[in-house]
Amino acid sequence: MLTYTAAVYTLEEVVLLEMNEEELPLVAAEEDSVHRYLAVHSDYRPQPVRCPSKDHDPAPPTSPGAGSEFLREEVVVLLTAQFITLFNQTALETMVTPMTQRYFGFTELGNSLMYGACGVEVILGFLLVRWLSSRVADRVVLAVGLAICGVACVWCLIFLTDLRGGYEWELTAFIIGVFLQLLGLPFVAVSQVSLFSKVTSEKTQGFSQGVRRSVGGLATILGPLWAGGLTNNLYVMLGMMLALLTLITIMTYLSYSHLTEPRTVECAEGSADSGL
């Protein structure tokens, strides 16, 4: 049976004990500190967390320079898609009004109603793309849009360059061609913008988007210039549009595996301290 003895100290003895404690060294010997640390933390051995070093990581840097970034395969494909889409769209808009006045006798009211109907179709097309983009990847939406635009261009090249068969058939062929062309526009426009923001670096998003808009602005200038002088020669005008669509379709097919958001590995600072 254990017994406990209470020690009673006088005031002088207490003062002497405190003075002796103050004279003890504040830093213990190295062996004692190691021994005490191991005694207290013998059951806990934190593993160091190391981030991948850029010097030893064979992967390319995640944020390349602006010059090399625009030479990457996927970026070139998306910039080309931006140019060709707007070039063909503005060329079609330039061609439509003279064609409707010459072949179908549309007045200003008729053209206004036609453009109003086209606007409604485009809005519905964007809503369809919004629903579809939540279920499939952006590159799939881009491929679908290029396929629709290609079919529309082939249709116009076959049926609109030499209108025959009466007024009703000519008007029907014209409506189908314009409908298909506008149907493919939202697919290509939305997907290439979304993909471009994902494949370019976050640090250069402002500059990258400026380059993309500049390419689109150049297309909106050259498209009407090309179509305005060739309204009487639809074979050449539509043939060039089809050639451009064929080019971007081949480029998209060859670079399809690169048209996706790159995977990035992030390492949080102070992760080694979080386990202590």
C-alpha positions as CSV (number, residue, x, y, z in Angstrom):
1,M,0.0,0.0,0.0
2,L,1.5,3.3,-1.1
3,T,1.8,6.2,1.3
4,Y,2.2,9.9,0.4
5,T,4.1,12.3,2.6
6,A,3.4,16.0,2.3
7,A,6.4,18.2,2.4
8,V,6.2,21.5,4.4
9,Y,8.6,24.2,3.5
10,T,9.2,27.5,5.3
11,L,9.3,30.8,3.4
12,E,13.1,30.9,3.4
13,E,13.3,27.3,1.9
14,V,10.8,28.3,-0.8
15,V,12.9,31.3,-1.8
16,L,16.0,29.1,-2.0
17,L,14.3,26.6,-4.2
18,E,13.2,29.3,-6.7
19,M,16.7,30.7,-6.8
20,N,18.1,27.3,-7.6
21,E,15.6,26.8,-10.4
22,E,16.5,30.2,-11.9
23,E,20.2,29.1,-12.0
24,L,19.4,26.0,-14.1
25,P,20.3,26.4,-17.8
26,L,17.4,27.4,-20.1
27,V,18.7,25.1,-22.9
28,A,19.2,21.5,-22.0
29,A,22.0,19.4,-23.4
30,E,21.5,18.1,-26.9
31,E,21.3,14.5,-25.9
32,D,18.7,15.3,-23.2
33,S,16.6,17.2,-25.7
34,V,16.8,14.5,-28.3
35,H,15.9,11.9,-25.6
36,R,13.0,13.9,-24.4
37,Y,11.7,14.6,-28.0
38,L,11.8,10.9,-28.8
39,A,10.1,10.0,-25.5
40,V,7.3,12.4,-26.2
41,H,6.9,11.9,-30.0
42,S,8.0,8.3,-30.3
43,D,4.6,7.3,-31.6
44,Y,4.3,10.1,-34.2
45,R,6.5,10.2,-37.2
46,P,5.3,12.7,-39.8
47,Q,6.1,11.9,-43.4
48,P,7.5,14.8,-45.4
49,V,5.3,16.0,-48.3
50,R,7.4,17.0,-51.3
51,C,6.2,18.9,-54.3
52,P,7.6,18.1,-57.7
53,S,10.6,20.2,-58.6
54,K,10.7,22.0,-61.9
55,D,14.4,21.1,-62.2
56,H,13.7,17.4,-62.1
57,D,10.2,17.2,-63.6
58,P,10.4,16.1,-67.2
59,A,7.0,17.5,-68.0
60,P,6.8,20.9,-69.8
61,P,6.0,24.0,-67.7
62,T,2.3,24.7,-67.2
63,S,2.6,28.4,-68.2
64,P,4.7,28.8,-71.3
65,G,5.5,32.1,-72.8
66,A,3.1,34.0,-75.0
67,G,5.0,33.3,-78.2
68,S,5.3,29.6,-77.8
69,E,1.8,29.3,-76.5
70,F,0.2,30.4,-79.7
71,L,2.3,27.9,-81.7
72,R,0.8,24.9,-79.9
73,E,-1.3,22.6,-82.0
74,E,-4.6,23.0,-80.3
75,V,-4.3,26.8,-80.1
76,V,-3.6,27.0,-83.8
77,V,-6.6,24.8,-84.6
78,L,-9.0,26.9,-82.4
79,L,-7.8,30.2,-83.9
80,T,-8.3,28.8,-87.4
81,A,-11.8,27.7,-86.4
82,Q,-12.5,31.2,-85.2
83,F,-11.3,32.7,-88.4
84,I,-13.1,30.3,-90.8
85,T,-16.4,30.4,-88.8
86,L,-16.7,34.2,-88.9
87,F,-15.3,34.4,-92.4
88,N,-18.0,32.1,-93.8
89,Q,-20.8,33.6,-91.6
90,T,-20.1,37.2,-92.7
91,A,-19.7,36.1,-96.3
92,L,-23.1,34.4,-96.1
93,E,-24.7,37.5,-94.7
94,T,-23.3,39.6,-97.5
95,M,-24.6,37.2,-100.1
96,V,-28.1,36.7,-98.8
97,T,-29.6,40.2,-99.4
98,P,-28.6,40.6,-103.0
99,M,-29.6,37.0,-103.7
100,T,-33.1,37.4,-102.2
101,Q,-33.7,40.6,-104.1
102,R,-32.5,39.1,-107.4
103,Y,-34.1,35.7,-107.4
104,F,-37.0,36.0,-105.0
105,G,-38.0,39.7,-105.2
106,F,-37.7,40.3,-101.4
107,T,-38.3,43.9,-100.3
108,E,-36.9,45.6,-97.2
109,L,-39.8,44.1,-95.2
110,G,-39.1,40.6,-96.5
111,N,-35.4,40.8,-95.7
112,S,-36.2,42.2,-92.2
113,L,-38.6,39.3,-91.5
114,M,-36.0,36.8,-92.8
115,Y,-33.3,38.2,-90.5
116,G,-35.7,38.2,-87.6
117,A,-36.4,34.5,-88.2
118,C,-32.7,33.9,-88.5
119,G,-32.2,35.6,-85.1
120,V,-34.8,33.3,-83.5
121,E,-33.1,30.3,-84.9
122,V,-29.7,31.3,-83.6
123,I,-31.1,31.9,-80.1
124,L,-32.7,28.5,-80.1
125,G,-29.4,27.1,-81.3
126,F,-27.5,28.6,-78.4
127,L,-30.0,27.1,-76.0
128,L,-29.6,23.7,-77.6
129,V,-25.8,24.0,-77.3
130,R,-26.1,25.0,-73.6
131,W,-28.1,21.9,-73.0
132,L,-25.7,19.7,-75.0
133,S,-22.5,21.1,-73.6
134,S,-23.5,19.9,-70.1
135,R,-23.6,16.3,-71.4
136,V,-20.8,16.0,-73.8
137,A,-17.3,17.4,-74.2
138,D,-16.6,20.7,-75.9
139,R,-14.6,19.0,-78.7
140,V,-17.7,16.9,-79.5
141,V,-19.8,20.0,-79.9
142,L,-17.1,21.5,-82.2
143,A,-17.1,18.4,-84.3
144,V,-20.9,18.4,-84.6
145,G,-20.9,22.1,-85.6
146,L,-18.3,21.6,-88.3
147,A,-20.2,18.7,-89.7
148,I,-23.4,20.8,-89.9
149,C,-21.6,23.7,-91.5
150,G,-20.0,21.4,-94.0
151,V,-23.4,19.9,-95.0
152,A,-24.8,23.4,-95.3
153,C,-22.0,24.6,-97.6
154,V,-22.3,21.5,-99.8
155,W,-26.1,22.1,-100.1
156,C,-25.6,25.7,-101.1
157,L,-22.9,24.8,-103.6
158,I,-25.2,22.2,-105.3
159,F,-28.6,23.9,-105.2
160,L,-28.0,27.7,-104.9
161,T,-25.3,28.2,-107.6
162,D,-27.8,27.2,-110.4
163,L,-31.4,27.7,-109.2
164,R,-33.8,25.6,-111.2
165,G,-37.2,24.0,-110.7
166,G,-39.5,26.9,-110.1
167,Y,-40.0,29.5,-107.5
168,E,-41.2,27.3,-104.7
169,W,-38.3,24.8,-105.0
170,E,-35.8,27.6,-105.3
171,L,-37.1,29.3,-102.2
172,T,-37.2,26.0,-100.3
173,A,-33.6,25.2,-101.3
174,F,-32.5,28.6,-100.2
175,I,-34.3,28.4,-96.8
176,I,-32.8,24.9,-96.1
177,G,-29.3,26.2,-96.9
178,V,-29.5,29.2,-94.7
179,F,-31.2,27.2,-91.9
180,L,-28.3,24.6,-91.9
181,Q,-25.7,27.3,-92.0
182,L,-27.2,29.1,-89.0
183,L,-27.8,25.8,-87.1
184,G,-24.1,25.0,-87.1
185,L,-22.9,28.5,-86.1
186,P,-23.7,28.2,-82.3
187,F,-22.0,24.8,-82.1
188,V,-18.7,26.1,-83.5
189,A,-18.8,29.5,-81.9
190,V,-19.5,28.4,-78.3
191,S,-17.2,25.3,-78.3
192,Q,-14.1,27.0,-79.8
193,V,-14.4,29.9,-77.3
194,S,-14.8,27.5,-74.4
195,L,-11.9,25.3,-75.5
196,F,-9.6,28.3,-76.2
197,S,-10.0,29.5,-72.6
198,K,-9.1,26.1,-71.3
199,V,-6.0,25.3,-73.4
200,T,-4.4,28.7,-72.9
201,S,-2.6,29.7,-69.7
202,E,-4.6,31.5,-67.0
203,K,-1.8,34.1,-66.6
204,T,-2.2,35.2,-70.2
205,Q,-6.0,35.0,-70.6
206,G,-6.4,38.6,-71.3
207,F,-3.8,38.7,-74.1
208,S,-4.9,35.4,-75.5
209,Q,-8.6,36.5,-75.7
210,G,-7.4,39.7,-77.4
211,V,-5.5,37.7,-80.0
212,R,-8.6,35.5,-80.6
213,R,-10.9,38.6,-81.0
214,S,-8.3,40.1,-83.4
215,V,-8.4,37.0,-85.6
216,G,-12.2,37.1,-85.5
217,G,-12.2,40.8,-86.4
218,L,-9.9,40.1,-89.4
219,A,-12.3,37.5,-90.6
220,T,-15.3,39.8,-90.3
221,I,-13.4,42.3,-92.6
222,L,-12.3,39.8,-95.2
223,G,-15.5,37.8,-95.4
224,P,-17.7,40.6,-96.8
225,L,-14.9,41.7,-99.1
226,W,-14.7,38.2,-100.5
227,A,-18.5,37.7,-100.9
228,G,-19.3,41.3,-102.1
229,G,-17.3,40.9,-105.3
230,L,-18.5,37.4,-106.1
231,T,-22.2,37.6,-105.8
232,N,-22.4,36.8,-109.5
233,N,-20.0,33.9,-109.2
234,L,-21.3,31.7,-106.5
235,Y,-19.2,28.7,-107.5
236,V,-16.0,30.5,-106.6
237,M,-17.4,32.1,-103.4
238,L,-19.0,28.9,-102.0
239,G,-16.1,26.8,-103.3
240,M,-13.7,28.8,-101.1
241,M,-16.0,28.5,-98.1
242,L,-16.2,24.7,-98.6
243,A,-12.4,24.5,-98.9
244,L,-11.9,26.4,-95.7
245,L,-14.4,24.2,-93.9
246,T,-12.6,21.1,-95.2
247,L,-9.3,22.4,-94.0
248,I,-10.5,23.1,-90.4
249,T,-12.3,19.7,-90.4
250,I,-9.1,17.9,-91.2
251,M,-7.2,19.9,-88.6
252,T,-9.8,19.1,-86.0
253,Y,-9.7,15.4,-86.8
254,L,-5.9,15.3,-86.6
255,S,-5.8,17.3,-83.3
256,Y,-8.8,15.9,-81.7
257,S,-6.9,14.3,-78.8
258,H,-5.3,17.6,-77.9
259,L,-8.6,19.6,-77.8
260,T,-9.2,19.1,-74.2
261,E,-8.4,20.9,-70.9
262,P,-4.8,20.0,-69.8
263,R,-4.4,18.3,-66.5
264,T,-2.5,20.3,-63.9
265,V,-1.0,19.1,-60.6
266,E,-1.2,21.6,-57.7
267,C,0.8,21.3,-54.5
268,A,-0.5,23.4,-51.6
269,E,2.2,25.2,-49.6
270,G,2.6,24.2,-46.0
271,S,1.1,20.7,-46.5
272,A,3.9,19.3,-44.4
273,D,2.9,21.5,-41.5
274,S,-0.7,20.5,-41.7
275,G,-0.1,17.1,-40.2
276,L,1.7,18.4,-37.1
